[in-house]
Amino acid sequence: MINVIEKHGLPDEDTRQTIYIVYEAIFGKPAGEKVQERLSSAPDLLVLWAENEHKQAVGFKIGYRQDPSTWYSWLGGVLPEYREQGIAGRLMQHQHGWVKSRGYRRIQTKTMNRWRSMLILNLKHGFDIIGTYAGNDGQTRIILQKEIDRKQM
């Protein structure tokens, strides 16, 4: 059984450590300065994580206000041994419900071709590709956006 834990606002030390541990397990490197800085300063920050039955974090999703009408779904992932169980989709749905309840009109995110499962998940959940750009590393970023339907989600 998976539970979704929600923290709104700047996270406490325990929440940050939970995210750092899962981040490193997913991405194979420690969370860098950019992650640490965003977790301590992003506006209207929402941190979600999924816990297994042993209360161990197995995935996370983080986002924040990009502008008064746009929510930016920034960072997330699920541990490899817990993938293909619907956890990322559950975190996404929880985030989108929260975003809708806060009055945002759209959600934006970015991904890359190498994260195909995330690209597919976003498309399945109503995102449209609205553009691309080359990052500082030369890799193409894909920009996705979803308009929030006030009647359903």
Contacts in CASP RR format, 6 or more apart in sequence:
PFRMAT RR
TARGET T0000
AUTHOR 0000-0000-0000
METHOD contacts of the structure
MODEL  1
MINVIEKHGLPDEDTRQTIYIVYEAIFGKPAGEKVQERLSSAPDLLVLWA
ENEHKQAVGFKIGYRQDPSTWYSWLGGVLPEYREQGIAGRLMQHQHGWVK
SRGYRRIQTKTMNRWRSMLILNLKHGFDIIGTYAGNDGQTRIILQKEIDR
KQM
1 52 0 8 1.000
1 53 0 8 1.000
2 50 0 8 1.000
2 51 0 8 1.000
2 52 0 8 1.000
2 58 0 8 1.000
2 85 0 8 1.000
2 87 0 8 1.000
2 90 0 8 1.000
3 50 0 8 1.000
3 51 0 8 1.000
4 48 0 8 1.000
4 49 0 8 1.000
4 50 0 8 1.000
4 51 0 8 1.000
4 90 0 8 1.000
4 91 0 8 1.000
4 94 0 8 1.000
5 48 0 8 1.000
5 49 0 8 1.000
5 50 0 8 1.000
5 51 0 8 1.000
6 46 0 8 1.000
6 47 0 8 1.000
6 48 0 8 1.000
6 94 0 8 1.000
6 98 0 8 1.000
7 15 0 8 1.000
7 46 0 8 1.000
7 47 0 8 1.000
7 48 0 8 1.000
8 44 0 8 1.000
8 45 0 8 1.000
8 46 0 8 1.000
8 47 0 8 1.000
8 98 0 8 1.000
9 44 0 8 1.000
9 45 0 8 1.000
9 46 0 8 1.000
9 47 0 8 1.000
10 39 0 8 1.000
10 40 0 8 1.000
10 41 0 8 1.000
10 45 0 8 1.000
11 19 0 8 1.000
11 39 0 8 1.000
11 45 0 8 1.000
11 47 0 8 1.000
15 47 0 8 1.000
16 36 0 8 1.000
16 39 0 8 1.000
18 49 0 8 1.000
18 57 0 8 1.000
18 60 0 8 1.000
19 31 0 8 1.000
19 35 0 8 1.000
19 39 0 8 1.000
19 47 0 8 1.000
19 49 0 8 1.000
19 57 0 8 1.000
19 60 0 8 1.000
19 62 0 8 1.000
20 30 0 8 1.000
20 31 0 8 1.000
20 35 0 8 1.000
21 57 0 8 1.000
22 49 0 8 1.000
22 57 0 8 1.000
22 58 0 8 1.000
22 59 0 8 1.000
22 60 0 8 1.000
22 77 0 8 1.000
22 79 0 8 1.000
23 30 0 8 1.000
23 31 0 8 1.000
23 35 0 8 1.000
23 60 0 8 1.000
23 75 0 8 1.000
24 30 0 8 1.000
24 31 0 8 1.000
25 79 0 8 1.000
26 59 0 8 1.000
26 76 0 8 1.000
26 77 0 8 1.000
26 78 0 8 1.000
26 79 0 8 1.000
26 80 0 8 1.000
35 75 0 8 1.000
38 45 0 8 1.000
38 62 0 8 1.000
38 64 0 8 1.000
38 74 0 8 1.000
38 75 0 8 1.000
39 45 0 8 1.000
39 47 0 8 1.000
39 62 0 8 1.000
42 63 0 8 1.000
42 64 0 8 1.000
42 65 0 8 1.000
42 74 0 8 1.000
43 64 0 8 1.000
43 65 0 8 1.000
44 64 0 8 1.000
44 65 0 8 1.000
44 102 0 8 1.000
45 62 0 8 1.000
45 63 0 8 1.000
45 64 0 8 1.000
46 62 0 8 1.000
46 63 0 8 1.000
46 64 0 8 1.000
46 95 0 8 1.000
46 98 0 8 1.000
46 99 0 8 1.000
47 60 0 8 1.000
47 61 0 8 1.000
47 62 0 8 1.000
47 63 0 8 1.000
48 60 0 8 1.000
48 61 0 8 1.000
48 62 0 8 1.000
48 91 0 8 1.000
48 94 0 8 1.000
48 95 0 8 1.000
49 57 0 8 1.000
49 59 0 8 1.000
49 60 0 8 1.000
49 61 0 8 1.000
49 91 0 8 1.000
50 57 0 8 1.000
50 58 0 8 1.000
50 59 0 8 1.000
50 60 0 8 1.000
50 78 0 8 1.000
50 82 0 8 1.000
50 87 0 8 1.000
50 90 0 8 1.000
50 91 0 8 1.000
51 57 0 8 1.000
51 58 0 8 1.000
52 58 0 8 1.000
52 82 0 8 1.000
58 78 0 8 1.000
58 79 0 8 1.000
58 82 0 8 1.000
58 87 0 8 1.000
59 76 0 8 1.000
59 77 0 8 1.000
59 78 0 8 1.000
59 79 0 8 1.000
59 82 0 8 1.000
59 87 0 8 1.000
59 88 0 8 1.000
59 91 0 8 1.000
60 75 0 8 1.000
60 76 0 8 1.000
60 77 0 8 1.000
60 91 0 8 1.000
61 73 0 8 1.000
61 75 0 8 1.000
61 76 0 8 1.000
61 77 0 8 1.000
61 88 0 8 1.000
61 91 0 8 1.000
61 92 0 8 1.000
61 94 0 8 1.000
61 95 0 8 1.000
62 74 0 8 1.000
62 75 0 8 1.000
62 76 0 8 1.000
63 71 0 8 1.000
63 72 0 8 1.000
63 73 0 8 1.000
63 74 0 8 1.000
63 75 0 8 1.000
63 95 0 8 1.000
64 71 0 8 1.000
64 72 0 8 1.000
64 74 0 8 1.000
65 71 0 8 1.000
65 72 0 8 1.000
65 104 0 8 1.000
66 72 0 8 1.000
66 108 0 8 1.000
69 104 0 8 1.000
69 105 0 8 1.000
69 106 0 8 1.000
70 104 0 8 1.000
70 105 0 8 1.000
70 106 0 8 1.000
70 107 0 8 1.000
70 108 0 8 1.000
71 99 0 8 1.000
71 102 0 8 1.000
71 104 0 8 1.000
71 106 0 8 1.000
71 107 0 8 1.000
71 108 0 8 1.000
72 107 0 8 1.000
72 108 0 8 1.000
72 109 0 8 1.000
73 92 0 8 1.000
73 95 0 8 1.000
73 107 0 8 1.000
73 108 0 8 1.000
73 109 0 8 1.000
74 109 0 8 1.000
76 88 0 8 1.000
76 91 0 8 1.000
77 88 0 8 1.000
77 118 0 8 1.000
78 87 0 8 1.000
78 88 0 8 1.000
78 91 0 8 1.000
83 117 0 8 1.000
88 117 0 8 1.000
88 118 0 8 1.000
88 121 0 8 1.000
89 121 0 8 1.000
89 125 0 8 1.000
92 121 0 8 1.000
92 125 0 8 1.000
93 125 0 8 1.000
93 153 0 8 1.000
96 107 0 8 1.000
96 125 0 8 1.000
96 146 0 8 1.000
96 148 0 8 1.000
96 153 0 8 1.000
97 153 0 8 1.000
99 107 0 8 1.000
99 148 0 8 1.000
100 148 0 8 1.000
100 150 0 8 1.000
100 153 0 8 1.000
103 148 0 8 1.000
104 148 0 8 1.000
105 147 0 8 1.000
105 148 0 8 1.000
106 145 0 8 1.000
106 146 0 8 1.000
106 147 0 8 1.000
106 148 0 8 1.000
107 127 0 8 1.000
107 145 0 8 1.000
107 146 0 8 1.000
107 148 0 8 1.000
108 143 0 8 1.000
108 144 0 8 1.000
108 145 0 8 1.000
108 146 0 8 1.000
109 122 0 8 1.000
109 127 0 8 1.000
109 143 0 8 1.000
109 144 0 8 1.000
109 145 0 8 1.000
110 141 0 8 1.000
110 142 0 8 1.000
110 143 0 8 1.000
110 144 0 8 1.000
111 118 0 8 1.000
111 119 0 8 1.000
111 122 0 8 1.000
111 141 0 8 1.000
111 142 0 8 1.000
111 144 0 8 1.000
112 139 0 8 1.000
112 140 0 8 1.000
112 141 0 8 1.000
112 142 0 8 1.000
113 119 0 8 1.000
113 140 0 8 1.000
113 142 0 8 1.000
114 139 0 8 1.000
119 142 0 8 1.000
119 144 0 8 1.000
122 144 0 8 1.000
122 146 0 8 1.000
123 129 0 8 1.000
123 144 0 8 1.000
125 146 0 8 1.000
126 146 0 8 1.000
127 144 0 8 1.000
127 145 0 8 1.000
127 146 0 8 1.000
128 144 0 8 1.000
128 145 0 8 1.000
128 146 0 8 1.000
129 142 0 8 1.000
129 143 0 8 1.000
129 144 0 8 1.000
130 143 0 8 1.000
130 144 0 8 1.000
130 145 0 8 1.000
131 142 0 8 1.000
131 143 0 8 1.000
132 140 0 8 1.000
132 141 0 8 1.000
132 142 0 8 1.000
132 143 0 8 1.000
133 140 0 8 1.000
133 141 0 8 1.000
133 143 0 8 1.000
134 140 0 8 1.000
134 141 0 8 1.000
135 141 0 8 1.000
END
